[in-house]
Amino acid sequence: MTMTTAEFGAELAHATEEHKQIKASTMYLLALLILVITGAMVAVFGLGGLILTAVVASWVILAFLVLLTAGG
């Protein structure tokens, strides 16, 4: 069975792709940073700070999804 151009391109892309791993310590530091920012917002603004943090987090996630789907 012959390969289509799309299948050939997908196979070529996967063959040359390098997978770099992110260290677990980096993820723990990022999680700690998010918790510290959230705690500071709650300490300063109360429940409004928690709500504001959630709104900002959802905007960040949406922007990340736009970058993933648009390719930059």
C-alpha positions in Angstrom: 0.0 0.0 0.0 1.4 3.4 -0.9 1.7 6.2 1.6 -0.1 9.5 1.0 1.8 12.8 1.3 0.2 13.5 4.7 1.3 10.1 6.1 4.8 10.6 4.8 5.0 14.0 6.3 3.7 12.8 9.7 6.1 9.9 9.7 9.0 12.2 8.8 8.1 14.7 11.5 7.9 12.0 14.2 11.3 10.6 13.1 13.2 13.8 13.5 11.4 15.0 16.6 13.3 15.1 19.9 11.4 14.7 23.1 12.9 16.8 25.9 11.8 15.9 29.4 11.0 18.6 32.0 12.5 17.8 35.4 10.1 17.0 38.2 11.8 19.7 40.4 10.8 22.3 37.8 7.2 21.3 38.0 7.2 21.3 41.8 8.7 24.8 41.8 6.0 26.0 39.3 3.3 24.5 41.5 4.7 26.1 44.6 4.8 29.5 42.7 1.2 29.1 41.8 0.2 28.3 45.4 2.2 31.3 46.7 0.6 33.7 44.2 -2.9 32.3 45.1 -2.2 32.6 48.8 -0.9 36.1 48.4 -4.0 37.1 46.4 -6.3 35.6 49.0 -4.4 37.3 51.9 -4.6 40.7 50.2 -8.0 40.6 48.5 -9.9 37.8 50.4 -12.4 35.8 48.4 -12.1 38.3 45.5 -8.4 37.4 45.2 -9.3 33.7 44.9 -11.9 34.5 42.2 -9.4 36.9 40.4 -6.7 34.2 40.5 -9.1 31.7 38.9 -10.1 34.1 36.2 -6.5 34.8 35.3 -5.7 31.1 35.4 -8.5 30.4 32.9 -7.3 33.2 30.6 -3.8 31.7 30.7 -5.1 28.3 29.9 -7.2 29.7 27.0 -4.1 31.6 25.6 -2.0 28.4 25.8 -4.7 26.5 23.9 -4.8 29.2 21.2 -1.0 28.9 20.9 -1.2 25.1 20.6 -3.9 25.2 17.9 -2.6 28.2 15.9 1.0 27.1 16.0 2.3 30.5 17.3 
